[in-house]
């Protein structure tokens, strides 16, 4: 099931995650602000392993990144 993660207030975000001895980078994109509203940088994935890594990251645990409902 795809999940979308939001990084509010950021234009872009490169999240670097560690998985054992490997490093994975996740690029959040899409923030813009206009007269029609404000849109946060986001990333969508249906990979359950990547979802797990994102949700265990310090950025997610502290609320810097959150799950779009």
Secondary structure, 3 states (H helix, E strand, C coil): CCEEEEECCCCCEEEEEEECCEEEEEEEECCEEECCEEECEEEEECCHHHHHHHHCCHHHHCCCCEECC
